[in-house]
Amino acid sequence: MKLLSVFLLLLFLFSCNHSNKTIKKTISNSVEDYSAFDKNNHLQPFFDKAIFDSLHSWNFGWAILEPINNAKGDEDEKKLVTRFSPGQKALYFIWYLDAQVTNGGFIQVYWNDHRRYLSPLIDGFKLIGDSDMLHLIEEVDIEYLLHQDEFISYKKKDDMEHLYDNLKKFDNFDSTYYSIHDKTMGLLEKYARQNPTEFVKFKRN
C-alpha cells in the first residue's frame, strides 16, 4: 500500500511538472523575439531637420514612423524589424499597440494574436522610461493568461462580443491606457530628440 502511495505521488508530481512545462511553452511560443538589430543594415531615412524640430507628440511620432512602416506581412515584418534601432522598435511596436487599443481595446489586441509583440513592447517601455505603461501591460497580460482558454474558445466560435460582455476588467485597463498614452508618446518624443540618429539622417541643405 505504501509503495502504491509513493508511486501515485510521483505520478502526480510528474504530471504537474509536465503541465507547467506545457503551459510555459505555450506562453513562450506566443511571444516573438524581435530584439535583433543589424547595425550594418540600419533603416535610417533622410529627414528634414526643420520638420523634425517643429513637430510634436503624435504628429512627430507618425512623421518618423511612416518612412519605415512598410512591412507587407508577418514574415516581411520580422526581417524589417532587424533593421530597426532599439528606439525605432519602441516607436513601431508602441504605435501598433496604440492603434489596436484605441480601436478595440486590449481585448482586440489579444483577439488578433498580437501578444507576440509583448517582448518588444516591454523592451520599448523600459527604453523610454515609461514605468506606468510597463506596469499596465504586465497587469493586462496576467489577466489575459487567466482567461486564455476563454479567448481561445470564443475565437473558435467567432464570438468576440462574449469577451467584451464578460471580461469587464479589460474596460478598466482600456480606460487607464487612454489616460496615460499621451505621456507615452511624450517620452518617445523625448527619447527620439535625444537620440535622433537612431531614427533619421538629416538632409543637408
C-alpha positions as CSV (number, residue, x, y, z in Angstrom):
1,M,0.0,0.0,0.0
2,K,2.8,2.4,0.9
3,L,4.6,1.6,-2.4
4,L,1.4,2.4,-4.3
5,S,1.0,5.7,-2.5
6,V,4.6,6.7,-3.3
7,F,4.0,5.7,-7.0
8,L,0.8,7.8,-7.2
9,L,2.6,10.7,-5.6
10,L,5.5,10.6,-8.1
11,L,3.0,10.2,-10.9
12,F,1.1,13.3,-9.7
13,L,4.3,15.4,-9.4
14,F,5.5,14.3,-12.8
15,S,2.1,15.3,-14.3
16,C,2.2,18.7,-12.6
17,N,5.7,19.3,-13.8
18,H,4.8,18.3,-17.3
19,S,1.7,20.5,-17.3
20,N,3.7,23.5,-16.1
21,K,6.3,23.0,-18.8
22,T,3.5,22.8,-21.4
23,I,1.9,26.0,-20.1
24,K,5.2,27.8,-20.1
25,K,6.0,26.5,-23.6
26,T,2.6,27.7,-24.9
27,I,3.1,31.1,-23.3
28,S,6.6,31.4,-24.6
29,N,5.6,30.4,-28.1
30,S,3.0,33.2,-28.3
31,V,5.7,35.9,-27.8
32,E,8.1,36.6,-30.6
33,D,11.7,37.8,-30.2
34,Y,12.3,41.0,-32.2
35,S,15.4,42.1,-30.4
36,A,18.0,41.5,-33.2
37,F,19.4,44.7,-34.7
38,D,21.6,44.6,-37.8
39,K,23.5,47.8,-37.4
40,N,25.1,47.5,-40.8
41,N,21.7,47.5,-42.4
42,H,20.0,50.2,-40.3
43,L,17.0,51.7,-41.9
44,Q,17.6,55.3,-41.4
45,P,15.5,57.5,-43.7
46,F,16.5,61.0,-44.7
47,F,14.5,63.7,-42.9
48,D,14.2,67.5,-42.9
49,K,15.6,68.8,-39.6
50,A,13.2,71.8,-39.6
51,I,10.3,69.4,-39.7
52,F,11.9,67.2,-37.1
53,D,12.3,70.2,-34.8
54,S,8.8,71.7,-35.3
55,L,6.5,68.6,-35.0
56,H,5.4,67.3,-31.6
57,S,3.5,64.5,-29.9
58,W,1.6,62.1,-32.2
59,N,2.3,64.1,-35.3
60,F,6.0,63.8,-34.6
61,G,5.8,60.1,-33.9
62,W,3.9,59.4,-37.2
63,A,6.3,61.6,-39.2
64,I,9.4,59.5,-38.1
65,L,7.5,56.2,-38.2
66,E,5.9,56.5,-41.6
67,P,9.1,56.1,-43.7
68,I,9.9,52.8,-42.0
69,N,6.4,51.4,-41.6
70,N,6.4,49.4,-44.8
71,A,6.1,45.7,-43.9
72,K,4.0,43.7,-46.3
73,G,3.2,40.8,-43.9
74,D,4.4,38.9,-40.8
75,E,7.5,37.4,-42.3
76,D,8.4,40.6,-44.0
77,E,7.9,42.4,-40.7
78,K,10.4,40.1,-38.9
79,K,13.1,40.9,-41.5
80,L,12.2,44.6,-41.5
81,V,12.4,45.0,-37.7
82,T,16.0,43.6,-37.7
83,R,16.9,46.9,-39.4
84,F,15.3,49.0,-36.6
85,S,17.4,50.5,-33.8
86,P,16.1,50.0,-30.3
87,G,14.3,53.4,-30.4
88,Q,12.7,52.6,-33.8
89,K,11.5,49.2,-32.4
90,A,10.0,51.0,-29.4
91,L,8.2,53.5,-31.7
92,Y,7.0,50.8,-34.1
93,F,5.5,48.4,-31.6
94,I,4.1,51.0,-29.2
95,W,2.4,52.7,-32.2
96,Y,1.0,49.3,-33.2
97,L,-0.3,48.7,-29.7
98,D,-1.9,52.2,-29.6
99,A,-3.7,51.6,-32.9
100,Q,-5.2,48.3,-31.6
101,V,-6.2,49.5,-28.1
102,T,-7.8,52.8,-29.4
103,N,-9.7,50.8,-32.0
104,G,-11.0,47.8,-29.9
105,G,-9.3,47.8,-26.5
106,F,-6.9,45.3,-25.1
107,I,-9.4,42.5,-25.9
108,Q,-8.8,43.2,-29.6
109,V,-5.0,43.1,-29.1
110,Y,-5.3,39.5,-27.8
111,W,-8.1,38.5,-30.1
112,N,-5.8,39.4,-33.1
113,D,-3.0,37.3,-31.6
114,H,-0.8,40.4,-31.1
115,R,0.6,39.0,-27.8
116,R,3.5,38.1,-29.9
117,Y,4.6,41.7,-29.6
118,L,4.7,41.6,-25.8
119,S,8.5,41.3,-25.6
120,P,9.4,44.3,-27.8
121,L,6.8,46.3,-26.1
122,I,8.3,45.6,-22.7
123,D,11.7,46.5,-24.0
124,G,10.3,49.7,-25.6
125,F,8.7,50.9,-22.4
126,K,11.9,50.2,-20.4
127,L,13.9,52.0,-23.0
128,I,11.9,55.3,-22.9
129,G,11.4,55.0,-19.1
130,D,7.6,54.5,-19.1
131,S,7.1,52.6,-15.9
132,D,3.3,53.4,-15.9
133,M,2.7,51.8,-19.2
134,L,5.0,48.9,-18.5
135,H,3.1,48.1,-15.3
136,L,-0.2,48.4,-17.1
137,I,0.6,45.9,-19.9
138,E,2.1,43.5,-17.4
139,E,-1.2,43.6,-15.5
140,V,-3.2,43.2,-18.7
141,D,-1.1,40.2,-19.7
142,I,-1.6,38.5,-16.3
143,E,-5.4,39.0,-16.7
144,Y,-5.3,37.6,-20.2
145,L,-3.5,34.5,-19.1
146,L,-6.2,33.9,-16.5
147,H,-8.8,33.9,-19.3
148,Q,-6.6,32.5,-22.2
149,D,-8.8,29.4,-22.6
150,E,-11.9,31.6,-22.8
151,F,-10.2,33.7,-25.6
152,I,-9.3,30.5,-27.5
153,S,-12.8,29.0,-27.1
154,Y,-14.7,32.0,-28.2
155,K,-12.4,32.8,-31.0
156,K,-13.2,29.4,-32.4
157,K,-16.9,30.4,-32.2
158,D,-16.1,33.8,-33.7
159,D,-17.8,35.4,-30.7
160,M,-15.8,38.4,-29.7
161,E,-18.8,40.1,-28.0
162,H,-18.8,37.5,-25.3
163,L,-15.4,38.7,-24.2
164,Y,-16.4,42.3,-24.1
165,D,-19.6,41.4,-22.2
166,N,-17.9,39.2,-19.6
167,L,-14.3,40.4,-19.1
168,K,-15.1,43.8,-17.6
169,K,-11.7,44.2,-16.0
170,F,-10.4,44.9,-19.5
171,D,-12.6,48.0,-19.6
172,N,-10.6,49.4,-16.7
173,F,-7.4,48.6,-18.4
174,D,-8.6,50.4,-21.6
175,S,-9.5,53.5,-19.5
176,T,-6.2,53.5,-17.8
177,Y,-4.4,53.2,-21.2
178,Y,-6.3,56.3,-22.6
179,S,-5.3,58.3,-19.5
180,I,-1.6,57.7,-19.9
181,H,-0.9,57.1,-23.6
182,D,-0.2,60.7,-24.4
183,K,2.6,60.6,-21.7
184,T,4.0,57.6,-23.5
185,M,4.2,59.5,-26.8
186,G,5.8,62.4,-24.9
187,L,8.5,60.0,-23.6
188,L,9.0,58.6,-27.1
189,E,9.4,62.0,-28.5
190,K,11.9,63.0,-25.7
191,Y,13.9,59.8,-26.5
192,A,14.0,60.5,-30.2
193,R,15.1,64.1,-29.8
194,Q,17.9,62.9,-27.5
195,N,18.9,60.1,-30.0
196,P,18.0,61.4,-33.5
197,T,20.4,59.2,-35.4
198,E,18.5,56.1,-34.1
199,F,15.6,57.3,-36.2
200,V,16.7,59.5,-39.2
201,K,19.5,61.1,-41.1
202,F,19.1,64.8,-41.5
203,K,19.1,66.1,-45.1
204,R,21.9,68.5,-46.0
205,N,20.7,71.9,-47.2
